Amino acid sequence: MSTAIPSARRRASIWLEFLGSMNLAITLLAALAVSSVVGTVLQQNKTYESYIIKFGPFWFEVYKALGLYDVYSAGWFVFVLGFLLVSTSLCVYRNAPGFVREMRDFRLQHNARSLRAFAQHAEWTVALGAEALSAPLENYLAARGFRVRVKPQGSGLLLAGMKGATNRVGYILAHVAVVVICIGGLLDGNLPLKIKEWRGEVRLETKPGILISEVPGESRLPASNPSYRGSVNIPEGASTRDVILRMRDGYFVQALPFEIAVKDFRTEFYDNGQPKSFESDLVLIDPERAEPLEQTISVNRPLLYKNFAIYQSSFTDGGSRLTLRVWRLGGTDALNMEGVVGGSYKLHGPEGALTLELKDFRLHNVKSAPPGSGKKFVDIGPSFIFKLRNEKGEALEFENYMLPLNQDGREFYISGVRNNENLPFSPLRFPADAQGGVAGFMRFAGALRDSAQRARAVAQVTSAGPSGARTLGETAAALLERFAAGGFAATQEYIRTRLASLPGEQREQVARAYITLLQDSLHALYVNLDLPPMPDVARQQQFFQDAVDTLGALPDYGAPFYFELADFNQLQASGLQITRTPGKGIVYLGFGMIVAGVFMMFYLPQRRVWLALSEQDGRTQVLLAGASNRDPLGFAREFEALRDGLTERLQRL
Amino acid sequence: MSASQETLIKDFGKPSFWSALTLFDWLWAALVAGGAAYVLYRYGAVMDAYETGILMGVAPLLAGTGWWWKPFRTFALAVAALSLCAVWLYGTQLSNAETNFFLQYLLASQSAVMWMSALFILATLSYFISLFARSDYAGQIASALTWSAAASGLIGLLVRWRESYLIHPDVGHIPVSNLYEVFILFMLITALLYLYYEARYQTRALGAFVMLVISAALAFLLWFTFERAGHEIQPLVPALKSYWMKIHVPANFIGYGAFSLAAMVGIAYLLRARAERVNPQGLFATRLPSLEIMDNLMYKAITLGFGFFTLATVLGALWAAEAWGGYWSWDPKETWALIVLLNNAAWLHFRFTKGWRGAPMAWWAVGGLLVTTFAFMGVNMFLSGLHSYGSL
C-alpha cells in the first residue's frame, strides 16, 4: 500500500529518533567516560619497546591493534565522540524550535478554572474593578522580574507573567557548546595528519639520534599544515625553522613559516635549588613582517603570533663547552681535551677503544647542607654527566663534580657511577692533595700500578726483618700486586685462598698480619712519592688512608680514566613548544557558551505566574497561580512570598 | 483618582531587590569595597592586571554572597578580623610565631589548622549526639562548632598566605598549591556549603553524614602533616606561578565539596528510604528530612557541583593553554575531570528527561563520589602526568 518514498522517510525519521534519543545520548556519555579511563591508566604515546617490555609481544600487538597507545585519536574513540556529536546536534535540532516557541508563549489560554488545578495558587476578593487593579498588579509582577502580558478574558482580565526564559537559552547554549568545542578541537587535532599517514603520503621517522637535516622528505611536513603541537630545543644564539612532532615511537619534522631564534636564556633558582623561573628572549623572523618580532617568554607567558603560540616548556644543555683533564688511572699525567655536551669522542683505553659521550652539564647542584652549618641548602658547584661506552656498546654513566666537596673537614672530588639510569649514582671519592687537586692521588695510583716502585716499597718494608725476609717480601709483593689489580675484593680473596688450609684462629691472626703488611707496603709506596706535604701530620695520615680506601675500590669504578672538569663555558638550550591552533577561538567560544549555558540552566529556572481577574458587581476575584520547570521546593517558597506580598497589599485597599 | 492610581502602582511595585536591602547590608558592601580599595592602594603596584581583575571580581561576589546569605557576613568579618590580627602580630618577623602567645596557640597558620581539626571532630560528635539523642540543643552546638571550624580553617589559610611571604617574598603564594592546602580548602568549602543548606532547609539531621566526609579528609590531613610534613611551605614551581591558580583551584573545590555533599545526602536518603520500609517509627525515618527534601538537596548540590566543576575545568583548560602549550592534552587529570563531568551530566540527564528520582539516583550520587575522589586523589597517587603538583 505504502509507496517507497514515505517508507524511506519513515525509516529516516526512525533513525533520527534513535540518534537524537536520550537513551543513546546517555549511553554515549557513559561509553565516552569509560573509554577515556583507558588512556589515563595506560600511559600514552610511549615508545613501542617500553610497551613490549610491559605487556609482552602478544598483548602488545592486541593493544596496538586496538589503538590503546594513542586512545584519544584511535578510530573507535573518534567514532564514539562523533556519534555523541551527532546525537547532541539532533537533540538541539529537535528541541530548540519548541523551546524558542515556549520562550515567547505566555500561555494566555489559561483561565480561572485551569489555574485552580495548579499546586500553587491563591485567591482574594477585592472591592475594586479589574481595570483599576490591572496596572498595579502588572507592576507587582514586573518589579519581581516577570515579563507580563495582559489579555481581556470574560468579565475580567488575565495577566500572564514569565521569567527565566533564559533557562531555555541556557539549554541551547550548553548543548551547542559541546558541538562547538568538539569542532574546534577537531580543527586543532591531528586527524588530517593521521589520514595522510594512513594513505601513505607521509611516514613516521623512527631512527633515533639522526640530525634534523638528515630526515628524509617523506617524514617532513610542510609549513602549510594547519594544526600541530611540536617541541624543539634551541641553544642560546641559535635559531630554527623546524619543530619536532613526537608520535608513538617516532617523530615528524614540521616546517615553520617563520624562523625562531633564542637570543638569550636565563634561569633563576630558589635557595633549595628548585627552578624559580626560566625565560627566553625570542626573535621571530617572519618574511611577511618588515621587522623581526622580539619578545621575552616564560612559563605561563607564551608568545602569541597569528594562530601560533610559542611556549617556554623546559630547558636543557645546549652544547656547553667543557675543558677536561683526562687522568689515566694508573698513569701519572693528564691529557687535556675539549668537548661539547651532546658530542661523542673516541678514546684509547687499556682494553680497547672507548667512546666518551658528554650528556649534560649542571652549573648548580644544591644539596641539603650538613647540620650545624646554619644554612638549609648548599650549592656544591658544577658537575657534568657522561657515558663511557665500550666496543660492545655497553655503557656506564658517570657524574663528576668540578669542585671538591668538604666531608668531615677533608676535601674530596666526587665521581658517581651507575649502570642503569633508574639507579642512583654510587659515589667514589678522590681525596684532594695538599694543593687541592687530584694529582697527588693520581701519582699514588700510578705508583701502585708500577711494578718497579712496588718492588722498592716491598724491599723497604721487608728489609727490616732479620729472618724469613724473602718469603715476607714475596708475600708483600703478591699482596700489593693483588691490591693494585683488584682492590680490596681481590686482596681479600687472595688471603682467603692462601690461608684456607690454616685452622680458624690462626687464620685470623695471620690475615691480620697480612693486612698490616699490605698497609705498611702501601705507606712506603706513598712516602717514596714525596708529595707536597699537608699542613700537619694528622692530615697527611688521613690523606693516605682516604687514598688507600679509594684505591681499594678503584677496580670497581668501571672506567680506566678519571675525567676532571677544568673549565667550562655554559651554553643552555631553551625548550620551546610551538603550537598552531586554528580552532582555539572556536573552542574558547564553546567554553564561554558552556559555562554561561550551564549556569543559566540551573540558576535561572523558568517561572510562570498568572493572575486571573474576574469582576462582578464592582468586586473583583483575584486568582494567583504559578508553575516552574525546575526546583519545585524553591519555587514553592518563592510563590509563598509572592502570595504574602499580594495579600498584604490587597488588604490595604 | 489618577494620582491615587499612580500611588497604587508604585505601592504594588515595592519593594524591589535594592530597596529590600537594609542598612547593615549596605554597610557590609561598603566594608568589602573599602577592603578591596585598600588592597588595591597598598599592593596595586605589585599586582598584575589579571590579579587586579580577580580582586575586582571577588569584591562584588563577596558582597553579593553576604546579601544572599546573611550569616556569611558575620563569618567573613570574624575571619577577617582575626586574620588581620595575626598579620599585625607577625609584623615582619616569622619567628614571632614562636614567641607571641596568641600566634603560638591561636592564630599562626598551623595553630589555626589544629583548632580547625579539633573543632571539626567536636562538631562531628555533636551532630551524631544530636541525631541519636534527638537533641536539638546538641544540633545548635554542632552548627556553632562547624562555623568555628570553618572560620579557623580559613584563618589558617589566610595567615599561611601571609607567612609564605614572610619566609621570602619570592616564596609567597596563595595557599592552594599543594595537597595539604587544598585539603583544608576542601573541608572548609564542604562545611560552608552544608551550613548554607542546613539553614535553608531548616534541618540539622544531615550534619552527621556530611561531617563524615570532612572527618575522613581531616584524618588524611593529619596523617599528611605528621607523617609527611606536608604542612611545610614550599616555593612554587614555575608552572604554578600564575593568576589562574587563584581562580581555577577554588572553583574546583566548590565542585568537589558540592559533589561530596550530594553523596553524603545520598547515603542519608538511602538510610531513610530503607527505614521507611523496615522501621517507620525508627530514628532514620523520623529524624532525617523527608525524602523529597533530600532528593531536592541532592539535586541542588549536584547542579552546583556541575556548574562549578565545568567552570573549573574550563579555567583549567585556559591555564593549560598558557602553561603546558595546549588547552587540552588528555592528561590524566584533565581526562578524569572530563569523566567526572560526563558522569554527572548523565545523572542530570536521567533526572531531567527520564524523570528518575529516588534510590537509584541516590546510589548513583554515592558512586559518583568514588569517581570524584579518584579524580581528586587517585590520579595523583596512581597515575603520572603533567598535573603532579598535588602528589603525595
Interface residues (C-beta under 8 A of the other chain):
Chain A: M22 A25 I26 L29 A30 L32 A33 S36 V37 G39 T40 V41 Q43 Q44 V71 Y72 A132 A135 P136 L137 N139 Y140 A142 A143 G185 R229 Y270 D271 N272 Q274 P275 K276 S277 F278 S298 V299 N300 R301 P302 A309 Y311 S313 Q577 T579 T581 K584 V587 Y588 F591 I594 V595 V598 F599 F602 Y603 D631 P632 L633 G634 R649 R652 L653
Chain B: Q5 L8 I9 K10 D11 F12 G13 K14 S16 H168 D170 V171 P235 V237 P238 A239 K241 S242 W244 E292 I293 N296 Y299 K300 T303 L304 F306 G307 T310 L311 V314 A317 L318 A321 E322 A323 W324 G325 G326 Y327 W328 W330 P332 T335 W336 L338 I339 L342 N343 A345 A346 H349 F350 T353 K354 V379 L383 S384 G385
